[in-house]
Amino acid sequence: NSKLIEELIKYCVYELGININIKKDGTSLYKQLIDQIKSNKCKTNNIFSVKRGRAVFYPTYFNRISYEVINPHNRETRAGKNPIMYEVVPKGTRGIFQLKYIPYDGILTKRTNLEKEINYDIEFIEEILKGALEYAGIGAKAKLGWGRGKIDKNGIECFKVSWGE
């Protein structure tokens, strides 16, 4: 019970920005916090504050990895002396993209409204990931065509991962 109250206090202060007023009138601390959240909800909706998002991204693991080498050259001698190796994902490689969606900030939202928000968020995530993978690419060399792929029910398939293709 004390852990719940501690989390409610953190939520009020850090997420909602409520100035908590605790009274020693016999009312439980839990009820006082809930009442203050309910009474301040309309005020806190319009406050500009940075909040963490609902999506947690995990690394994508691929079934194959390769290496490429770049060798920066000295402009005067036109010779490279410090080759740099970096990992690349070859064309046709499959990977599993992992994302966890947690609507943590929906604690006080009506169930029907929360379901609408969740459905909207899921559609948006699918659309933005598809656009990023198929058209823009994800990663350091996306401008050169690297990092593109497509999503299917089994994961991600890479389209293009090297300059010559």
CORTADA-V407847 format. One record per run of one state. SS is the DSSP state (2 for helix, 1 for strand, 0 for the rest). FROM is the first residue (numbers start at 1). TO is the last residue. If there is no record, write none. Layout:
BEGIN
ss;from;to
SS;FROM;TO
SS;FROM;TO
END
This chain:
BEGIN
ss;from;to
0;1;1
2;2;16
0;17;28
2;29;44
0;45;54
1;55;62
0;63;65
1;66;70
0;71;72
1;73;73
0;74;79
1;80;80
0;81;83
1;84;88
0;89;93
1;94;101
0;102;103
2;104;106
0;107;110
2;111;136
0;137;141
2;142;144
0;145;147
1;148;152
0;153;154
1;155;160
0;161;165
END
